[in-house]
């Protein structure tokens, strides 16, 4: 899609990745072309490519067509208004300068040194990471780290995007081998917002981590408001041959926790809380805090928006989660939101759930699973080889 004005040529390029679209634009328009914006393609343009980048180049920088003769220039009239495209270019440059000034002012106010303007390639990478739902400050940090990696080893031939993957992997925390294997006396608790899939995940853990190793199992369900909601888990516990305790008051939950037997692995299912009931959440969190040997997994749906994920992590901060556990990975095509939540909160990720299958749709979190599905295909090969 192309627009021509008297002084600027503006054109959209569509491709499977922001980087590919930028490369096509640079090849056609040259290095003088200015990146105006990048974004995911609108639904009506999705067949042209997943991402759209818009570039502008002045008429003097664009290559003249051999079929056209250049028209003689006419002297500009005094006080003549600039053409619309020129105004757009000037406004964009002015806006960028103002934003940079504001950023430097805020940093200086906090005692930071003035920042050095980012290299164009780093800015393009940061823009791509933001388009994949990574938080803007985190995207800039990863892009800068990738650029620093390349500058430390100028002879390396790795593309900047592969170095970004390495930078992400270095920051990402995974439970992995740091989790101790379950044994009699182990206690796992699950908390999280409504619809996250806590109960199903608990059953997957029960089969995969407990019954597969022939460990005795006990399940405790606490729900202070909906007694009937515990019946599903009671039925599943019977199918699994596990002991089951339903707690409908804080006192019953405290008693169930105190009676936790060292011969069993205990899994605790907690209810979802909204912001209108902080007292109930604090009571359950206080009960859990009295348990010395436990793992608390905060269960979050990967299909949730990034801001909502981060908000949920903060809402359940009183539970002091040891791990983040992401469900519903099969319901999203971008892992940027969950990566951003994990990196912003610096919490390790324990498991990933990719469907309703029990227990096959549950697996330990790995860099390959998370990062190969974050950036486009050409970068996924780099992750699998790392």
Residue, then its C-alpha position, 0 to 999 in steps of 0.5 A: x500500500x503506497x501513498x505519494x505526496x509532493x515531497x514524501x513517499x509513504x508505503x506499508x510493507x507486510x510480512x511474517x515478522x517485523x524484521x522481514x518487513x523492515x528488510x524489504x522496505x530498506x531494500x526498496x527505499x534505501x537506508x534513508x527511509x524513515x520507520x514511521x510505525x510498526x504493528x500487527x496487521x488489521x484483520x482485513x490485511x492479515x492475508x498479506x502478512x502478520x505484521x505491517x511496517x510503515x516507512x516514509x522517504x523524501x522524494x529527493x532520497x527516493x530513486x527517480x523513475x527512468x520513465x519520468x523526467x524531473x520537473x523544473x523546480x519553482x521558487x517557493x512562495x514567501x510564507x508558503x505552508x509546507x506540504x502535508x507530508x513534510x509537516x508529518x515528518x517534522x511533527x514526528x521528529x519533533x515528537x520523538x525529540x520531546x519524548x526523549x527529553x522527557x525521558x532524560x528529565x525523569x531519569x535525571x530526576x531519579x539520579x540517573x545519567x542521561x541515556x544514549x540514543x538507541x541504535x536504529x537496529x536496536x529500536x527496530x528490535x524493541x518495536x518488534x518485541x513490543x508488538x509481541x506483547x512484551x512490556x515496552x521497558x522490558x523490550x528496550x532492555x532486551x534489545x539493548x542487552x542483545x546489542x551489547x552482546x554483539x558489540x562484545x563479540x563483533x566477529x560473531x555472525x548471529x543476528x540481533x534477534x538470536x542474541x535477544x533470545x539469549x538475553x531473554x533466556x538469561x533473565x528467565x527463571x525456571x523451576x527445573x532441577x531446583x525443585x525437590x522431588x515430591x516425597x511423603x510429607x510434601x505439600x503443594x498449594x495452588x492459588x490464582x484467579x477464577x477461570x485459571x484452571x487450578x482444579x484441573x491443574x491440581x489433578x494433573x499434578x496429582x497423576x503426574x507427580x504423585x500417583x505415577x511415583x506410587x506416593x499416597x495422596x491427600x487433597x484438601x479443598x478450601x472454599x469459604x463461599x461455595x460449598x458445591x464447588x468442592x464436589x467436583x474435586x471430591x469426585x475426582x479424588x475418589x476416582x484417584x483413590x486419594x483422601x479428601x478433606x473439604x474446608x468451608x471455614x478458616x477454622x476447618x482449613x486450619x484443622x485440615x492443615x494441622x492434620x496433614x500427615x507425613x505419610x502423604x503428599x498433600x495438595x491444597x486447592x484454594x478459591x479465587x478471590x476478587x478485590x472486594x474480599x481482601x480479608x478472606x484472601x488474607x485469612x487463607x494466606x495466613x493459614x498457608x504461611x503457617x505451613x513450613x514445608x510447602x510449594x505455592x504455585x500461582x496458577x495463571x492463564x497464558x491467554x490473559x492480557x499482560x496487564x491483567x497477569x501482572x495485576x493478578x500476581x500483585x493481587x496474590x502477593x500475600x500468598x507469597x508464591x514460590x512459582x508461577x504456573x501457566x495454563x491455557x497455552x493452547x488458547x494464545x498464539x503469543x507468549x509475550x504476556x506471560x514472559x513479561x509477567x514472569x520477568x517483571x515479577x522475577x518469579x520462576x515458572x514451574x509448569x506449563x499446561x497446554x490443554x485439558x488432557x490429564x496428565x499429558x497436557x502438563x509439562x515442566x517449563x523449559x526455555x525451548x517451549x517458551x521462547x521458540x513460540x515467542x519469536x517467529x519461526x526463523x528464531x525458533x531454530x536458534x532456541x532449539x539449538x541453544 
